[in-house]
Amino acid sequence: MRATIVDCYTDEPSGLGVMPYIGTYPRYLFGALDMAGVETFYLTIDDLRAAVRGTTDLEQAMRTPIATRNITPSAPVAHKALASSDVVFVIAGVHSPGKYLSAYPGTSKEAHALLLQLDVRGRTVLTGPAALGGSGLWGGKRARSTSTDTALYDLVVAHVEFKVAELMMNGFFDDVDVAIGYDALRDIAVRGAGIVSHLPHDLRFHIAEVETMSGCQKNPPCSFCTEHLKSPEVSRRPARDIVDEVRALSRAGLRNVRLGKQTCIYSYGSYQQLATLLKSLSPLCDVLHVDNANPLYVTEDKTKALVAYCSPGNVASLGVESFDPVVIDRNDLSTSPEVIMDAIRIINRYGARRGANGMPSFLPGINLLFGLMGESRRTHEENLSSLRAVYDEGLMLRRINIREVVVFPGTRLERECGLKYLKKNRKRYWKWRSEVRHEIDLPMLRRIVPTGTSISGVRTEIYDGKTTFGRQVGTYPLVVGIKGRIGLDRCVDVAVTDHMLRSVTGVERAVGDGYGTYDSSHTLS
């Protein structure tokens, strides 16, 4: 039997799989198919676009075409792979709207349209987040319902990695009920490291999103969140399984990891459990970063562990959503401006020291959402006042993400208000966002990386006219604009020369063969 995986890239509130991140969905599915003895091709949505529309020379294009930037080694045989596959899996579903420097996610609808133009003879199966709760590529809208995709694909299946053997028996005609859990995932995740040889680009430029837990400790859940729909119960993955998966990825040549597929890294067990996990992972990684954190659970001891065992440039993305007490209450955010400020202070206290790669060791990031219940002009005033307080106290925020909420089926937000507040306040959003960018983001960036700061290991990713844009490998890496077209997919060291609202400009200092040195052997004081 032969199968093809088409990765449209995924970006959920807990889990990122947009290049250069390689998400859990394609890795798990690849591992399950490998265990079943299925010959498997891995293609990206970029490969499908290129097969239908052709490609552009990256060095010749005035602006790098990011829709076909991530071409895999299997691209030359994409037609043959699709035509000879008994089943074609499409992984899709983008939940957290955003802009991506060198990738453009595909939707289930786009993938279907491209497959119609190619010689696909086998069964088509849609999986990933799109099979769980729909898709929402842009904020400020209702999500595309999963039911819409049932007319486009032969089968829509969630958690397909657990069902491969049973689906093979029925020819991928009907979904099946099987046991789903971390016990069954262990071997699948380890075997999934085999996908590494199929990835586009130099492996130094990829970072694997690794899962630590499912579900959320908050009860009731936030009004907009889909995590409780996917995972009603909190379940933590055994540390041994995480370490074995990362070890397999490392042996395959992928040594950059983000513990991002969880709602809160601080919720992974006790201090000792988290510290032991991080200490075990650190020697296996060139970059070890994290993502999501709930301000409610930020503690000093766990923050010390994250600083001690993770790489510099690390960011804890705090799910703040709003500083407005009315919005906090109406949407069950279960926090307060005081709790949020305490979390920001703790992370700055231990993580502000600059690391070997030029970035502070560990900083908080802030997520803000437009369109939540109870939102008013006061909401912006509360947000801006709290952000000013952060800045005036001399603290640092690595980045502030401001998005319009995606309204997903099954959430309380969808049931009780839908697009009401998005429609009501949309005319104000650009002004609100602009004030945050100018009053907070710009001076904050000057504080984090002052002029003259040396940032090492910047990968050159795209051209825009005569400017080359690059980033370090990591979680929420800072975008650097470098004057001139200096060649793509290089590692360079950059000296910061100026600051934009959310990025910096710089000049190349030296060409390196890898990243700045970082001693991962240090221990807690």
Long-range contacts (C-beta under 8 A, 24 or more apart in sequence): 1-36, 1-37, 1-38, 1-39, 1-86, 1-87, 1-168, 2-38, 2-39, 2-40, 2-41, 2-81, 2-84, 2-85, 2-86, 3-33, 3-38, 3-39, 3-40, 3-41, 3-85, 3-86, 3-87, 3-88, 3-89, 3-122, 4-40, 4-41, 4-42, 4-43, 4-81, 4-82, 4-85, 4-87, 4-88, 4-89, 5-29, 5-30, 5-33, 5-40, 5-41, 5-42, 5-43, 5-89, 5-91, 6-43, 6-44, 6-45, 6-47, 6-48, 6-88, 6-89, 6-90, 6-91, 6-111, 6-115, 7-42, 7-43, 7-44, 7-45, 7-91, 8-44, 8-45, 8-90, 8-91, 8-92, 8-93, 8-94, 8-105, 8-106, 8-107, 8-108, 8-110, 8-111, 8-128, 9-44, 9-45, 9-94, 9-103, 9-105, 9-106, 10-91, 10-92, 10-93, 10-94, 10-95, 10-105, 10-128, 10-129, 11-94, 11-95, 11-96, 11-98, 11-105, 12-93, 12-95, 12-96, 12-129, 12-226, 13-95, 13-96, 13-225, 13-226, 13-227, 13-263, 13-292, 13-319, 14-227, 14-260, 14-261, 14-262, 14-263, 14-291, 14-292, 15-209, 15-211, 15-260, 15-261, 16-209, 16-258, 16-260, 16-291, 17-91, 17-209, 18-94, 18-100, 18-103, 18-105, 19-44, 19-69, 19-70, 19-100, 19-102, 19-103, 19-200, 19-206, 20-102, 20-103, 20-201, 20-205, 20-206, 20-207, 20-459, 20-473, 21-206, 21-207, 21-208, 21-209, 21-258, 22-195, 22-196, 22-199, 22-206, 22-207, 22-208, 22-209, 22-254, 23-91, 23-209, 23-261, 24-189, 24-209, 24-210, 24-211, 24-261, 25-91, 25-127, 25-128, 25-129, 25-161, 26-91, 26-192, 26-195, 27-189, 27-192, 27-193, 27-195, 27-208, 28-161, 28-185, 28-188, 28-189, 28-192, 29-89, 29-91, 29-127, 29-160, 29-161, 29-164, 29-192, 30-191, 30-192, 30-194, 30-195, 30-198, 31-161, 31-187, 31-188, 31-189, 31-190, 31-191, 31-192, 31-193, 31-194, 31-195, 32-160, 32-161, 32-162, 32-164, 32-188, 32-191, 32-192, 33-164, 34-191, 34-192, 34-194, 35-164, 35-187, 35-188, 35-191, 36-164, 36-165, 36-168, 38-164, 38-168, 41-74, 41-77, 41-81, 41-85, 41-198, 42-72, 42-74, 42-195, 42-198, 42-199, 43-72, 43-74, 43-75, 43-78, 43-81, 43-82, 44-70, 44-71, 44-72, 44-200, 45-104, 45-105, 45-106, 45-110, 45-111, 45-114, 46-70, 46-71, 46-72, 46-103, 46-200, 47-71, 47-72, 47-74, 47-75, 47-78, 48-78, 48-106, 48-111, 48-114, 48-115, 48-118, 49-106, 49-114, 50-75, 50-78, 51-75, 51-78, 51-79, 51-114, 51-118, 52-114, 52-117, 52-118, 58-463, 58-488, 59-485, 59-488, 61-463, 62-463, 62-464, 62-465, 63-462, 63-463, 63-464, 63-465, 64-102, 64-461, 64-462, 64-463, 64-464, 64-488, 66-100, 66-101, 66-102, 66-103, 66-104, 66-462, 67-104, 69-102, 69-103, 69-462, 70-102, 70-103, 70-200, 70-201, 71-200, 72-198, 72-199, 72-200, 73-197, 73-198, 73-200, 74-198, 78-118, 79-118, 79-119, 82-115, 82-118, 82-119, 82-120, 83-118, 83-119, 83-120, 83-121, 84-121, 85-120, 85-121, 85-122, 86-122, 86-123, 87-122, 87-123, 87-124, 87-125, 87-172, 88-115, 88-120, 88-122, 88-123, 88-124, 88-125, 89-125, 89-126, 89-127, 89-160, 90-115, 90-124, 90-125, 90-126, 90-127, 90-128, 90-153, 91-127, 91-128, 92-126, 92-128, 92-129, 92-130, 92-135, 93-128, 93-129, 93-130, 93-131, 93-132, 93-133, 93-134, 93-135, 94-129, 94-135, 94-136, 94-137, 95-129, 95-133, 95-135, 95-136, 95-143, 95-226, 95-406, 95-408, 96-403, 96-406, 97-136, 97-137, 97-138, 97-139, 97-403, 97-404, 97-406, 98-401, 98-403, 101-461, 101-462, 101-469, 101-471, 101-479, 102-461, 102-462, 105-137, 107-135, 107-137, 107-144, 108-135, 108-144, 108-149, 108-152, 108-153, 109-144, 109-149, 109-152, 112-149, 112-152, 112-153, 123-154, 123-155, 123-171, 123-172, 123-173, 124-153, 124-154, 124-155, 125-153, 125-154, 125-155, 125-156, 125-157, 125-160, 125-167, 125-172, 126-152, 126-153, 126-155, 126-156, 126-157, 127-156, 127-157, 127-158, 127-160, 130-156, 131-156, 131-157, 131-158, 131-160, 132-158, 132-226, 132-229, 132-230, 133-226, 133-229, 133-230, 133-408, 133-409, 133-410, 134-408, 134-409, 136-406, 136-407, 136-408, 138-406, 139-370, 139-371, 139-403, 139-404, 139-405, 139-406, 140-370, 140-371, 140-404, 140-405, 140-406, 140-419, 140-422, 140-426, 141-406, 141-407, 141-419, 142-406, 142-407, 142-414, 142-418, 142-419, 143-406, 143-407, 143-408, 143-409, 145-409, 161-185, 161-188, 162-188, 181-235, 182-235, 182-237, 182-238, 182-241, 185-237, 185-241, 186-238, 186-241, 186-244, 189-241, 189-244, 189-245, 190-244, 190-245, 190-248, 191-248, 192-245, 192-248, 193-245, 193-248, 193-249, 193-251, 193-252, 193-254, 194-252, 196-249, 196-252, 196-253, 196-254, 197-252, 199-254, 201-489, 202-489, 203-253, 203-254, 203-255, 204-256, 204-286, 204-459, 204-473, 204-491, 204-514, 204-515, 205-459, 205-473, 205-489, 206-254, 206-256, 206-473, 207-256, 207-257, 207-258, 207-287, 207-289, 207-473, 207-474, 207-475, 208-246, 208-249, 208-254, 208-256, 208-257, 208-258, 209-258, 209-260, 209-261, 210-242, 210-245, 210-246, 210-257, 210-258, 210-259, 210-260, 210-261, 211-237, 211-242, 211-261, 211-262, 212-236, 212-237, 212-242, 212-259, 212-261, 212-262, 212-265, 212-268, 212-277, 213-237, 213-262, 213-263, 213-267, 213-268, 214-262, 215-263, 216-263, 216-264, 217-263, 217-264, 217-267, 217-294, 217-297, 218-263, 218-294, 218-296, 218-332, 218-334, 220-332, 220-412, 221-332, 221-412, 222-319, 222-321, 222-331, 222-332, 222-333, 222-334, 223-330, 223-331, 223-332, 223-372, 223-373, 223-411, 223-412, 223-413, 223-416, 224-331, 224-369, 224-372, 224-405, 224-406, 224-407, 224-408, 224-411, 224-412, 224-413, 225-411, 226-408, 226-410, 226-411, 227-263, 229-408, 229-410, 229-411, 234-267, 236-268, 236-269, 239-273, 239-276, 239-277, 239-280, 242-277, 242-281, 243-277, 243-280, 243-281, 243-284, 246-281, 246-284, 246-285, 247-284, 250-284, 250-285, 255-284, 255-285, 255-286, 255-287, 256-285, 256-286, 256-287, 256-473, 256-474, 257-281, 257-284, 257-285, 257-287, 257-288, 257-289, 258-287, 258-289, 258-290, 258-291, 258-474, 258-475, 259-288, 259-289, 259-290, 259-291, 260-289, 260-290, 260-291, 260-292, 260-475, 262-291, 262-292, 263-292, 263-294, 263-319, 264-292, 264-293, 264-294, 264-297, 264-319, 265-290, 265-291, 265-292, 265-293, 265-306, 265-316, 266-293, 266-294, 266-297, 266-298, 266-299, 266-302, 267-294, 267-297, 271-299, 271-301, 271-302, 271-305, 274-302, 274-305, 274-306, 275-302, 275-305, 275-308, 275-309, 275-524, 278-305, 278-306, 278-308, 278-309, 278-310, 279-305, 279-309, 279-523, 281-309, 282-309, 282-310, 282-520, 282-521, 283-520, 283-521, 285-311, 285-520, 286-311, 286-514, 286-515, 286-518, 287-311, 287-313, 287-473, 287-474, 287-515, 288-314, 288-520, 289-313, 289-314, 289-315, 289-474, 289-475, 290-314, 290-315, 290-316, 290-475, 291-315, 291-316, 291-317, 291-475, 292-316, 292-317, 292-319, 293-317, 293-318, 293-319, 293-343, 293-364, 294-318, 294-319, 294-335, 295-319, 295-320, 295-335, 295-339, 295-340, 295-342, 295-343, 295-344, 296-334, 296-335, 296-339, 298-342, 298-343, 298-346, 298-347, 299-346, 300-346, 300-349, 300-350, 303-346, 303-347, 303-349, 303-350, 303-351, 303-362, 304-350, 304-524, 304-525, 305-524, 306-351, 306-362, 307-350, 307-351, 307-353, 307-361, 307-362, 308-522, 308-523, 308-524, 309-520, 310-361, 310-362, 311-355, 311-357, 311-474, 311-518, 311-520, 312-354, 312-355, 312-356, 312-357, 312-358, 312-359, 312-360, 312-361, 312-362, 312-518, 313-355, 313-357, 313-359, 313-360, 313-361, 313-472, 313-474, 313-475, 313-477, 314-351, 314-361, 314-362, 314-363, 314-474, 314-475, 315-362, 315-363, 315-364, 315-365, 315-398, 315-399, 315-474, 315-475, 315-476, 316-347, 316-362, 316-363, 316-364, 316-365, 317-364, 317-365, 317-367, 317-401, 317-475, 317-476, 318-343, 318-344, 318-364, 318-365, 318-366, 318-367, 319-367, 320-366, 320-367, 320-368, 321-367, 321-368, 321-369, 321-372, 322-368, 322-369, 322-372, 322-375, 322-379, 322-382, 322-383, 323-382, 323-383, 323-385, 323-386, 323-387, 324-374, 324-375, 324-376, 324-378, 324-379, 324-382, 324-383, 325-382, 326-374, 326-376, 326-378, 326-379, 327-372, 327-373, 327-374, 327-375, 327-379, 329-374, 330-372, 330-373, 330-374, 331-372, 331-373, 331-374, 331-413, 332-412, 337-382, 337-386, 340-386, 341-386, 341-389, 341-390, 344-390, 344-395, 344-397, 345-393, 345-395, 348-395, 348-396, 352-396, 355-518, 356-456, 356-516, 356-517, 356-518, 356-519, 357-455, 357-456, 357-457, 357-472, 357-515, 357-516, 357-518, 358-449, 358-453, 358-454, 358-455, 358-456, 358-516, 359-448, 359-449, 359-455, 359-472, 359-478, 360-396, 360-398, 360-448, 363-396, 363-397, 363-398, 363-448, 364-396, 364-397, 364-398, 365-397, 365-398, 365-399, 365-400, 365-401, 365-476, 366-397, 366-399, 366-400, 366-401, 367-401, 367-403, 368-400, 368-401, 368-402, 368-403, 368-436, 369-402, 369-403, 369-404, 369-405, 370-402, 370-403, 370-404, 370-405, 370-422, 370-425, 370-429, 370-432, 371-404, 371-405, 371-407, 371-419, 371-421, 371-422, 371-425, 372-405, 372-413, 372-421, 373-413, 373-416, 373-417, 373-420, 373-421, 374-421, 375-421, 375-424, 375-425, 376-425, 377-428, 380-428, 380-432, 380-435, 383-432, 383-436, 384-435, 384-436, 384-439, 384-440, 387-436, 387-439, 387-440, 388-439, 388-440, 390-440, 391-440, 391-443, 391-444, 391-447, 396-444, 396-447, 396-448, 397-440, 397-444, 398-448, 398-476, 399-441, 399-476, 399-502, 400-436, 400-440, 400-441, 402-432, 402-433, 402-436, 404-429, 437-501, 437-502, 438-501, 441-501, 441-502, 442-499, 442-500, 442-501, 445-499, 445-500, 445-501, 445-502, 445-504, 446-499, 449-478, 449-496, 449-499, 449-504, 450-496, 451-496, 451-497, 451-498, 451-499, 452-495, 452-496, 453-495, 453-496, 454-493, 454-494, 454-495, 454-496, 454-509, 455-480, 455-493, 455-494, 455-495, 455-496, 455-506, 456-493, 456-494, 456-512, 456-515, 456-516, 457-491, 457-493, 457-512, 457-514, 457-515, 457-516, 458-482, 458-491, 458-492, 458-493, 458-494, 459-489, 459-490, 459-491, 460-486, 460-487, 460-488, 460-489, 460-490, 460-492, 461-488, 461-489, 462-488, 463-488, 469-503, 470-494, 472-515, 473-515, 478-503, 478-504, 479-503, 479-504, 480-504, 480-505, 480-506, 481-505, 481-506, 482-506, 482-507, 482-508, 483-507, 491-515
